[in-house]
Amino acid sequence: MAEPPTAFIQVDLDGLWAVRRCYGLRGSPEQDDPVYSCALPTLLDLFERFSIKATFFVVGADAEVAWKRERLKAVIERGHEIANHSMDHDLGLANASLDKLTNELICSQKTLSERLDVEPRGFRAPGYAFSGALAQAMCGTGLWYDASLLPTLWGWLMRGAGRLIAAGPRQSKAWYGSLRGAGSSLRPYRLATESDGGSGQRQLWEIPISVTPGLRLPFHGAIGYLLGTGWVNRAIGKVGRAEGVINYVIHGIDLIDGRQWEVVPTRLGRLVFERRVGERVDFLTEILRRLSGECRVCRTDQWVEQTQSSSS
């Protein structure tokens, strides 16, 4: 009998301020934030219901806020992984110079480590942008893996939709990656090998966000919600059979009441973000039931550690 696919459940815990900034608006980490006050408790309860241990990508600026830090400690206490999602959620980060990337990674690592008493092992750049300079900057930071790559052919279309939603200046061209990364492997793969600081060598991994085989259509987050449960379930089945590994990404912003909290005040922005939160929770419940029932769900850092140990 074939082994079940491996599944990673990863959460981008971008605060409301960070999401609004993506669409040309202003915001501050200190403002009232339903991602932390409403969406995060819902996610933790859902994960407990299905015995899921997830990976939460956290922006360093949010960890600097005392009341958010208390919510993040609850994430750790429930056995979930805390990973690095940059310091300030700059969409153009992956295209920055090597020096800036290195400084950003070191700063956000230091912040999360000191504020939450954890050692993040994973990183995701804002906007799913990946570059060779980013991989180079990760070496020597204590990180084990990157999860920035969205290997899709449809980044141009998603950037176009983002421009239509936006209420401010045009977003970074790095958003949703580039055609260079569109043909990358859909399975985890080694980026580089570096000294682990001891007697051996540690492998630096890329854990790409899952897209469908062939057409490479994304099915995570709000995209999946708009396409519907049936379509996402079929996509999960195809990826599981073809690749044996599924990396399903959730956004905290997708589980807030967009009628109560204005995310983007444009007509299309309201269409995307103002769905009933109950409908979104029902959708996510069905997806998590499918993944937990048919896959071996594990924390990303634990999978990397086990894979590293078995290949040593």
PLY file of the C-alpha trace (Angstrom):
ply
format ascii 1.0
element vertex 312
property float x
property float y
property float z
element edge 311
property int vertex1
property int vertex2
end_header
0.00 0.00 0.00
1.37 3.41 -1.00
2.33 5.85 1.73
0.02 8.86 2.14
1.26 12.22 0.86
3.06 14.54 3.25
1.23 17.82 3.90
2.48 21.08 5.35
-0.09 23.58 6.63
1.50 27.02 6.56
-0.10 30.25 7.78
0.94 33.73 6.69
0.05 35.74 9.78
0.33 39.15 8.10
-1.35 41.75 10.29
-4.11 43.95 8.85
-1.61 46.80 8.53
0.72 44.67 6.38
-2.06 43.54 4.05
-3.35 47.10 3.63
0.21 48.25 2.87
0.38 45.69 0.03
-2.51 47.50 -1.64
-1.10 51.02 -1.29
-2.69 51.98 2.02
-1.18 53.02 5.34
-1.16 51.06 8.55
0.74 50.38 11.74
1.47 47.13 13.63
0.12 48.76 16.81
-3.39 49.31 15.41
-6.36 47.11 16.28
-5.81 43.92 14.34
-8.48 41.25 13.75
-5.89 38.88 12.27
-4.52 38.42 15.79
-7.66 39.04 17.86
-10.16 37.07 15.72
-8.56 34.94 13.01
-5.70 33.48 15.05
-7.89 31.95 17.82
-10.14 30.45 15.13
-7.18 28.88 13.37
-5.77 27.45 16.59
-9.13 25.86 17.45
-9.44 24.36 13.95
-5.93 22.94 14.08
-6.61 21.40 17.48
-9.83 19.87 16.18
-7.93 18.04 13.44
-4.74 17.40 15.46
-2.71 19.54 13.06
0.65 21.11 13.87
1.15 24.05 11.53
3.84 26.57 10.61
3.08 30.25 11.28
5.09 32.83 9.31
5.31 35.91 11.54
6.35 39.47 10.69
8.93 40.77 13.17
7.14 44.10 13.60
4.06 42.27 14.90
6.15 40.39 17.46
7.28 43.78 18.81
3.68 44.57 19.90
3.02 43.31 23.44
-0.57 42.07 23.04
0.23 40.31 19.76
3.21 38.70 21.41
0.89 37.12 23.99
-1.19 35.61 21.17
1.96 34.25 19.55
2.99 32.59 22.80
-0.29 30.65 22.64
0.75 29.44 19.17
4.01 28.11 20.59
2.33 26.53 23.63
0.06 24.51 21.31
3.08 23.01 19.59
3.11 24.97 16.34
6.17 26.29 14.53
7.08 29.98 14.37
8.87 30.95 11.14
10.30 34.21 9.78
8.22 36.42 7.43
10.62 39.42 7.33
10.75 42.41 9.64
8.46 44.90 7.89
6.67 42.93 5.14
8.26 44.77 2.21
6.93 43.25 -1.05
10.11 44.16 -2.90
12.42 42.47 -0.42
13.47 39.52 -2.60
14.84 41.93 -5.23
16.91 43.90 -2.72
20.70 43.85 -2.56
22.49 41.00 -0.83
23.54 43.30 2.03
19.98 44.50 2.62
18.61 40.96 2.47
21.20 39.71 4.93
20.54 42.57 7.35
16.77 42.05 7.08
17.03 38.34 7.81
19.38 38.85 10.74
17.16 41.59 12.20
13.92 39.61 11.92
15.58 36.44 13.23
16.91 38.35 16.23
13.53 39.97 16.94
11.55 36.72 16.83
14.19 34.90 18.85
14.37 37.50 21.61
10.68 38.36 21.79
9.29 34.82 21.56
12.20 32.71 22.83
12.24 30.56 19.69
14.77 29.94 16.93
12.94 30.27 13.59
14.10 27.70 11.02
12.03 28.78 8.03
11.58 31.94 6.00
9.03 33.25 3.52
9.52 36.51 1.66
6.44 38.74 1.40
4.63 38.40 -1.92
5.98 34.89 -2.74
9.05 36.39 -4.38
12.27 34.39 -4.56
15.77 35.18 -5.83
19.27 33.77 -5.85
20.37 36.62 -3.59
17.73 35.60 -1.05
19.03 32.03 -1.00
22.58 33.35 -0.58
21.53 35.63 2.28
19.93 32.73 4.12
23.25 30.91 4.44
24.75 31.54 7.86
21.53 32.88 9.45
20.50 29.65 11.19
17.63 29.11 8.75
17.00 25.61 7.39
14.51 26.28 4.61
12.83 28.86 2.42
9.13 28.69 1.50
8.87 31.78 -0.72
8.57 30.18 -4.13
5.19 30.06 -5.86
6.04 28.13 -9.06
3.12 29.35 -11.15
2.76 30.54 -14.73
0.00 32.91 -13.67
1.85 35.48 -11.58
1.21 38.16 -14.19
-2.55 37.62 -13.88
-2.43 37.72 -10.08
-0.39 40.94 -10.17
-2.98 42.42 -12.53
-5.77 41.52 -10.13
-3.76 43.06 -7.30
-3.49 46.33 -9.23
-7.27 46.38 -9.75
-7.88 45.79 -6.04
-5.32 48.38 -4.90
-6.25 51.79 -3.54
-2.76 53.27 -3.86
0.48 53.10 -5.83
1.34 50.06 -7.94
2.76 47.08 -6.04
6.19 45.53 -6.44
6.92 43.66 -9.66
8.33 40.89 -7.47
4.85 40.03 -6.19
3.90 36.42 -7.10
7.36 35.64 -8.38
8.70 35.51 -11.92
8.63 33.27 -14.95
12.13 32.12 -14.01
10.72 30.28 -11.02
7.56 29.10 -12.77
9.19 25.91 -14.04
10.79 24.93 -10.74
10.15 21.60 -9.06
6.85 21.26 -7.21
8.53 19.06 -4.60
10.91 20.23 -1.86
14.48 20.39 -3.08
17.93 21.36 -1.82
19.06 24.91 -2.51
22.55 24.61 -1.05
24.69 22.89 1.54
26.41 24.79 4.32
28.31 24.06 7.50
26.01 23.48 10.46
28.54 25.02 12.84
29.62 21.63 14.12
31.12 18.59 12.53
28.66 18.15 9.68
26.90 19.88 6.82
23.34 21.21 6.81
21.17 21.29 3.71
19.24 24.46 2.88
15.86 23.53 1.40
13.24 25.15 -0.79
9.66 24.16 0.15
7.58 25.52 -2.76
3.93 26.48 -2.35
1.80 23.86 -4.07
0.20 24.51 -7.44
-1.54 22.03 -9.72
0.61 19.87 -12.02
0.53 20.87 -15.67
-1.17 24.26 -15.69
0.40 25.18 -12.33
-2.69 26.90 -11.00
-2.55 28.18 -7.40
-5.28 26.96 -5.04
-4.30 28.42 -1.66
-5.85 31.18 0.44
-8.44 33.49 -1.06
-7.85 32.04 -4.54
-9.01 28.64 -3.34
-12.00 30.13 -1.57
-13.14 31.88 -4.74
-12.73 28.69 -6.80
-14.66 26.58 -4.29
-14.21 23.49 -2.11
-14.73 21.00 -4.94
-12.06 22.54 -7.13
-9.54 22.78 -4.29
-10.17 19.19 -3.24
-9.50 18.00 -6.78
-6.31 20.07 -6.88
-5.15 18.56 -3.58
-5.76 15.08 -4.94
-3.79 15.77 -8.12
-0.83 17.26 -6.27
-0.79 14.45 -3.73
-0.76 11.75 -6.39
1.77 13.48 -8.66
4.21 14.93 -6.13
3.66 13.16 -2.81
3.98 16.50 -0.96
1.37 19.24 -0.50
2.19 22.69 0.88
-1.14 24.39 1.59
-0.99 28.07 2.58
-3.59 29.94 4.63
-3.76 33.68 5.28
-4.98 35.02 8.59
-6.67 37.92 6.76
-8.96 35.40 5.02
-10.68 34.62 8.33
-11.73 38.10 9.41
-15.12 39.74 8.94
-14.40 42.10 6.05
-17.71 43.87 6.58
-16.59 44.94 10.05
-12.93 45.56 9.21
-12.21 47.45 6.00
-9.21 45.86 4.28
-9.18 47.63 0.90
-11.90 50.24 0.20
-12.15 49.66 -3.57
-15.11 47.90 -5.17
-13.07 44.82 -6.12
-11.33 44.89 -2.75
-14.69 44.66 -1.00
-15.70 41.79 -3.28
-12.56 39.83 -2.33
-12.40 40.58 1.39
-16.00 41.13 2.51
-17.25 37.53 2.39
-18.98 36.15 5.47
-16.42 34.79 7.90
-18.65 31.78 8.65
-18.49 30.72 5.01
-14.72 30.99 5.02
-14.42 28.94 8.20
-16.70 26.25 6.72
-14.53 26.17 3.58
-11.31 25.85 5.55
-12.82 23.19 7.80
-13.53 20.98 4.80
-10.02 21.46 3.40
-8.38 20.65 6.73
-10.58 17.59 7.14
-9.41 16.35 3.74
-5.73 17.04 4.40
-5.68 15.59 7.92
-7.64 12.52 6.85
-5.62 11.61 3.75
-2.14 13.01 4.41
0.65 12.81 6.95
0.53 16.40 8.23
3.69 17.64 9.92
5.49 20.82 10.88
7.82 22.02 8.15
10.87 22.29 10.41
10.38 18.76 11.74
10.16 17.35 8.20
13.38 19.14 7.22
15.14 17.90 10.35
14.03 14.30 9.75
15.04 14.47 6.08
18.43 15.94 7.00
19.02 13.18 9.54
18.02 10.37 7.16
20.32 11.66 4.42
23.37 12.17 6.67
0 1
1 2
2 3
3 4
4 5
5 6
6 7
7 8
8 9
9 10
10 11
11 12
12 13
13 14
14 15
15 16
16 17
17 18
18 19
19 20
20 21
21 22
22 23
23 24
24 25
25 26
26 27
27 28
28 29
29 30
30 31
31 32
32 33
33 34
34 35
35 36
36 37
37 38
38 39
39 40
40 41
41 42
42 43
43 44
44 45
45 46
46 47
47 48
48 49
49 50
50 51
51 52
52 53
53 54
54 55
55 56
56 57
57 58
58 59
59 60
60 61
61 62
62 63
63 64
64 65
65 66
66 67
67 68
68 69
69 70
70 71
71 72
72 73
73 74
74 75
75 76
76 77
77 78
78 79
79 80
80 81
81 82
82 83
83 84
84 85
85 86
86 87
87 88
88 89
89 90
90 91
91 92
92 93
93 94
94 95
95 96
96 97
97 98
98 99
99 100
100 101
101 102
102 103
103 104
104 105
105 106
106 107
107 108
108 109
109 110
110 111
111 112
112 113
113 114
114 115
115 116
116 117
117 118
118 119
119 120
120 121
121 122
122 123
123 124
124 125
125 126
126 127
127 128
128 129
129 130
130 131
131 132
132 133
133 134
134 135
135 136
136 137
137 138
138 139
139 140
140 141
141 142
142 143
143 144
144 145
145 146
146 147
147 148
148 149
149 150
150 151
151 152
152 153
153 154
154 155
155 156
156 157
157 158
158 159
159 160
160 161
161 162
162 163
163 164
164 165
165 166
166 167
167 168
168 169
169 170
170 171
171 172
172 173
173 174
174 175
175 176
176 177
177 178
178 179
179 180
180 181
181 182
182 183
183 184
184 185
185 186
186 187
187 188
188 189
189 190
190 191
191 192
192 193
193 194
194 195
195 196
196 197
197 198
198 199
199 200
200 201
201 202
202 203
203 204
204 205
205 206
206 207
207 208
208 209
209 210
210 211
211 212
212 213
213 214
214 215
215 216
216 217
217 218
218 219
219 220
220 221
221 222
222 223
223 224
224 225
225 226
226 227
227 228
228 229
229 230
230 231
231 232
232 233
233 234
234 235
235 236
236 237
237 238
238 239
239 240
240 241
241 242
242 243
243 244
244 245
245 246
246 247
247 248
248 249
249 250
250 251
251 252
252 253
253 254
254 255
255 256
256 257
257 258
258 259
259 260
260 261
261 262
262 263
263 264
264 265
265 266
266 267
267 268
268 269
269 270
270 271
271 272
272 273
273 274
274 275
275 276
276 277
277 278
278 279
279 280
280 281
281 282
282 283
283 284
284 285
285 286
286 287
287 288
288 289
289 290
290 291
291 292
292 293
293 294
294 295
295 296
296 297
297 298
298 299
299 300
300 301
301 302
302 303
303 304
304 305
305 306
306 307
307 308
308 309
309 310
310 311
